[in-house]
Amino acid sequence: MVESSDPEVVELKKRLGIPPTVILKPIKILIGIPSRGMVSIHFLSSLLKQSIPVNTSVEYRFIGGKEVGDARNKLGEESLKLKSNYLLFLDEDVIIPQDAIARLVNLGDEGRDIVAGVYYSKQIPPQPLIFKGRGTGSFKNWTVGEILEDVDGVGMGLTLIRTELFNKLKKPWFKTIGAEKFTTKKGQTVSFSTDEALYFCDKAISKGFRITVDTGIQGVHYDCKTDTFYFNSKGKPVAVRKDKVIFPINLCRE
């Protein structure tokens, strides 16, 4: 809360019967969207339908023409400049449910550092972009509606981050590392790669920050090149291309 000395504000407060020291400072959210210029009508429609929490101010930034890690770093800097409470990453190929932003902010306001919804990889079979450990694949031991508090990795396409984290982590916050080879002390050659999302998650976890996933927030991953939707249906991964189910096989045959 902040106090204003503006005479008009003071007079308005008197008329409304609000005590002099009570002026609510709105929560500020920067919605950051790394873009490859492929924004679909499905994504925009889901964004326009969002239920924004009361007393919340929202700004939008599209960053185009940059590698995704660089775009996310730029959006992190923008969030600090704006002094926003949160940076919400939305990817232009993730269709989000109407209550996504409200639910993410609600969990953030309870003190969580990083809060994510769920969306699935663009592959057959689709995999939830939730991780617990590295080299073990997606974490699937959950049911829709659970709040997961002990994961250590998520995709960034539907993720809310408390802006103050960026002041506590060294740059770059996001970095894509592609198949770099290293030689161990025993002379073994190993290959390592990671995307910008897991790079950030590892950095945040190492500093004691925690990742929360609301599995009740289910996004739909859309591939505009093939007109394919990847999502969760009744607890199971499903892929639909041009209005036809292509996964799982048993549904394809029905």
N, C-alpha and C positions, 0 to 999 in steps of 0.2 A: 504494500500500500504506500502511496505517496500523498503528500499534502500540497494543495495548490493555493497560491496567493492571488490568483486572477479574481478581480472583483465580481465578474459575472458568474464565475464558478461558485464563489462564496455565497452570492445572493441566491443562486439556484439551490444550493445545499440547504439554505435557510428555509426556502419555500417547500422543499421536499422533506424537511425535518431530519436531514442527515447531519450527524455530529461533524464538527469542523475537521477532524483528523481522518475521516473515513472517505477516502477516494480510492476506488479499486483500480489497480494498474492491470490492464489486460494482458493475458498471456499472448506472447508473440511467437508465431510459427513461420518458419521459412520452408516452403515446399520446393525442394530442389529436384529437377528432372533432367538427367543427362539425356541428350537427344541425338539421334542419328538422322533426324528428319523424317522419321517413319511413324509419326503420331497417328494412331488409328481413331476412328470415330467411337470405337468401343471404349477406349481409354478415356477420351475426353468426356463422353457421356457419363462414365462412372465418376469422374472427377467433379463434374458439375452437380451431381446428385448427392454429394457428401453432406452429411449433417455436421456442421461445425459447432464445437462446444460454445456455450454462452461465455461472454466476456473474453473472446479470443480474436486476435487480429492475425490475418493470414496474408502472406506475400508469396509470389510465385517467381521462380527463376528457371528458365530453360537454358542449358548450356550445350551448345552444339559445336561440332567440328573438332572435338577433343577426344582423346582416348578416355575410356570410361573412368579409370583411376584418376587421371588429371582433372576430369570434369567434377568428380566428387571432391577432390581437394579444393578446387575453386569454389564449390558450393559451401564447403566448410568455412572457408575464409569469408564468404558473403554472410554466412550466419553470424560470425563473430562481429563483423562490421555493423550489422543490423541490430546487434545485441538481442537477438531472438532467444527465447527460452529453449526452443527445440528446432532441430533441422529434421525435416521429414523427407526421406528419399522415396520417390516414386519413379519407377521405370515406365517408359512410354508403352511398353508391351505387356504391362500387368494391369488387368482390369480388377478394380477393387470394390468390395461391398459397400453399401451406402453408409454403414456405421463405422467404417474402418478408422477414419481419423479420430472420431470421438472416442473410440475404444482405446486406441493407442495413447492418446493424450491422457485419458483417465488413468491408465497404468503408469504413465510417466509422472503424473501429478502425485502418485502414491510413493514416488521416490526412486523408481527404476531408472537405470542409466541408459540402457538400450532396449527398445521394445519393438518386436517384429511380428508381422502376420505371416501367413504361410502361402507360398505358391510353389508350383512344381516345375521341374526342369523340362525343357523342350526335347524330349527323347521318349523312346519306347523301350521299356515302360517308364512313365513319368516318375520322377523321384522328388520327394519334398525337400526343399532347400533349407534343411535344419541339420545341424551336425553336432555330434558329441564325440570328440576325439578326431584324429586325422588318420586317413588311410583305411577307414572302416565304412565308408559310404555314408548315405543319408541315415539320419536317426528317425526310426519309424515306430518306436514303442510308445505311442500315444493315441488318444482318441480325440476326435473333434470336440472342442470346447474346453479342453484342459489348458491350464496356464503352466508352461514349462519354465522352471527357474534355474535349471542346471545344464543348459546346453552351452556350447562354446563357439558356435558358428551359425550364421544365417546368410541368406542372400540379402542384398541391400535394396532390392526393388520394392520393398514394402516395410520400411524400417524407420523408426523414430529414434533420434539420438539427442540426448541432452547437450546443448551447445557448449556448456562449460567443459565438457570432456576434451574439446579441441585445444583448450588452453593447458591441459594437463598431459597431453600426448605429444611426442616429438613428430615433426614432419619428416617425410610425407605420411599423412594419415592413411592414404590409400595407395597401393602400388600393385601392379600386375607383374608377376614374375613368371616368365615362360621357359620351362624346361632348361634350367641352368644346371650345368654339371659341376660336381665337386669331387675332390679326391680326399678320402678319409685318411687318418693316420696309419691305417693298416694297408693303404694303397688301393682300396676299393673305390671305383668310380660310381657315384650315385647321381641321380637326376632329381631335381626338385622344381616344382612349379606351384603357383598358387594364384588365385584371382584376387582382385582388389578388395573384395568383400571379406574373405577369410584373412587376408593380410591385416585389415583393420581390426577384425575380431580378435586375432591373436595378440595384437598390440594392446587392445583395450583390456583383455583378460589378464595379460601380464602385469598390468598396473592396478589390478584389483577391481575393475569394473565388471558388472554382471550383465548378462544378456537374458531377457525374458521373451518368451514367445506366447502369444495368445492364439492358440490353434482354432479358436472360434472365428478368427478373421481369415477367411479363405479367399485368396486372390485367384484369378484365372490368367494363366500365361498364354499370350496370343502370338502366334507366328503369322505375320501378315503375308509373308511370301508364299506360304502354302495354305493359308486360311485354316489353320489348325488351332484348336483350343485345348490346353492341358490343364486339368483341374481335378479336384476331389469331389467325388459323388458318392454319398452314403458311406463315407469312410474308405473308399477305394479310389486309386488313381484312374483317370479316364482321359482318353484323347479323342477329340471329335474333329474330323476334317471335312469341310464342305457339307456339313449337316449329317455326316455319316460317322458312326463310331468305328474307330480303327484300333482301339484298345479299351478294355481287354477283349480277347478273341471270342469268348463266349457271348459277349454282347453283340459282336459283329455278326454272329450267325443267327441271332434272334429275329 
